[in-house]
Amino acid sequence: MQRHESLQPLSREHHHTLKIARRLQRGESDADLIRDLAQHRGELEAHFAVEEFMGRQALLQCPADTTLSGQLDRMQREHRQIEQLLVEMLDEAGDSVTGHRLGELLVAHIRFEERELFNRLQEGCLPGQAGSRHE
């Protein structure tokens, strides 16, 4: 499915995050990875803010869509978990186990957003789309 234009930048950012996540999963914990992760932290925070804003807008478009509401709750929970693991990795000098957990969560989270949440949003709940769904 082709991504709606409002979701395309988020999908591109997911690609970059997946590269870092795969390095974390492999157990890399060298200074280069930590530096890359620290630099990416701000991008992730901005990315999460955009996704959460879009989610709030989508709920205004489709207030009765309980599936979407549940997906957005999951997205926000996972965002907070990722942020916590980032704190553990970067501010508390986390180990390779923490890094692996972060990598696993990032991959699962991106898969969820790309395969489920973004598809649901594209079914008529993005602001400006004609014919919003009401389930």
C-alpha positions as CSV (number, residue, x, y, z in Angstrom):
1,M,0.0,0.0,0.0
2,Q,1.3,3.4,-0.9
3,R,1.8,5.7,2.1
4,H,-0.4,8.8,2.4
5,E,1.8,11.8,1.9
6,S,1.5,12.9,5.5
7,L,2.9,9.5,6.6
8,Q,5.8,9.3,4.1
9,P,8.3,11.3,6.2
10,L,7.6,9.1,9.2
11,S,8.1,6.0,7.2
12,R,11.5,7.3,6.0
13,E,12.5,8.1,9.6
14,H,11.5,4.5,10.5
15,H,14.1,3.2,8.0
16,H,16.9,5.2,9.8
17,T,15.8,4.0,13.2
18,L,15.7,0.4,12.0
19,K,19.4,0.6,11.1
20,I,20.2,1.6,14.7
21,A,17.8,-1.0,16.1
22,R,19.5,-3.8,14.2
23,R,22.9,-2.7,15.6
24,L,21.5,-2.8,19.1
25,Q,20.0,-6.2,18.5
26,R,23.4,-7.5,17.4
27,G,24.9,-6.4,20.7
28,E,27.0,-3.6,19.4
29,S,27.8,-1.3,22.3
30,D,30.8,0.6,20.9
31,A,31.3,4.3,21.2
32,D,30.1,4.9,17.6
33,L,26.7,3.2,18.3
34,I,26.2,5.1,21.6
35,R,27.1,8.4,19.8
36,D,24.6,7.6,16.9
37,L,21.9,6.7,19.4
38,A,22.5,9.9,21.4
39,Q,22.3,11.9,18.2
40,H,19.1,10.1,17.1
41,R,17.4,10.6,20.5
42,G,16.2,14.1,19.6
43,E,15.0,12.9,16.2
44,L,13.0,10.2,18.0
45,E,11.5,12.6,20.4
46,A,10.3,14.9,17.6
47,H,9.1,11.8,15.6
48,F,7.1,10.6,18.6
49,A,5.6,14.1,19.0
50,V,4.4,14.2,15.4
51,E,2.9,10.7,15.6
52,E,1.1,11.5,18.8
53,F,-0.3,14.8,17.4
54,M,-1.4,12.9,14.2
55,G,-3.0,10.3,16.4
56,R,-5.0,13.0,18.3
57,Q,-6.1,14.5,15.0
58,A,-7.1,11.1,13.7
59,L,-9.3,10.4,16.8
60,L,-11.1,13.7,16.1
61,Q,-11.7,12.4,12.5
62,C,-12.9,9.0,13.7
63,P,-14.0,9.3,17.3
64,A,-15.9,6.0,17.3
65,D,-13.1,3.8,15.9
66,T,-12.2,1.7,18.9
67,T,-9.5,-0.2,17.0
68,L,-7.7,3.0,16.1
69,S,-8.1,4.2,19.7
70,G,-6.5,1.0,21.0
71,Q,-3.7,1.2,18.4
72,L,-2.9,4.8,19.5
73,D,-2.9,3.8,23.2
74,R,-0.3,1.0,22.3
75,M,1.7,3.5,20.3
76,Q,1.9,5.9,23.2
77,R,2.8,3.1,25.7
78,E,5.6,1.9,23.4
79,H,6.9,5.5,23.0
80,R,7.2,5.8,26.7
81,Q,8.9,2.4,27.0
82,I,11.4,3.4,24.3
83,E,12.1,6.7,26.0
84,Q,12.8,4.8,29.3
85,L,15.2,2.4,27.6
86,L,16.9,5.4,26.0
87,V,17.4,6.9,29.4
88,E,18.8,3.6,30.7
89,M,21.2,3.3,27.7
90,L,22.4,6.9,27.5
91,D,22.0,8.5,30.9
92,E,22.5,5.5,33.1
93,A,25.2,3.7,30.9
94,G,23.0,0.7,30.0
95,D,24.6,-2.6,29.1
96,S,24.2,-4.8,26.0
97,V,21.1,-6.5,27.5
98,T,19.4,-3.1,27.7
99,G,20.5,-2.3,24.2
100,H,19.2,-5.5,22.9
101,R,15.8,-4.9,24.6
102,L,15.7,-1.4,23.1
103,G,16.5,-2.8,19.6
104,E,13.9,-5.4,19.9
105,L,11.2,-2.9,21.0
106,L,12.2,-0.5,18.2
107,V,11.8,-3.1,15.5
108,A,8.5,-4.4,16.9
109,H,7.2,-0.9,17.3
110,I,8.1,0.2,13.8
111,R,6.6,-3.0,12.4
112,F,3.4,-2.3,14.3
113,E,3.1,1.2,13.1
114,E,3.9,0.4,9.4
115,R,1.8,-2.7,9.2
116,E,-1.2,-1.9,11.4
117,L,-1.4,1.7,12.7
118,F,-0.5,3.6,9.5
119,N,-2.8,1.3,7.4
120,R,-5.6,2.0,9.8
121,L,-5.0,5.8,9.6
122,Q,-5.0,5.6,5.8
123,E,-8.5,4.0,5.8
124,G,-10.0,7.4,6.3
125,C,-8.9,8.9,9.6
126,L,-6.2,11.2,8.5
127,P,-7.2,14.9,8.7
128,G,-8.3,16.1,5.3
129,Q,-9.3,12.7,4.0
130,A,-12.8,12.5,2.6
131,G,-15.3,10.0,4.1
132,S,-14.0,9.4,7.6
133,R,-14.8,6.0,9.1
134,H,-17.1,5.7,12.1
135,E,-17.0,2.3,13.7
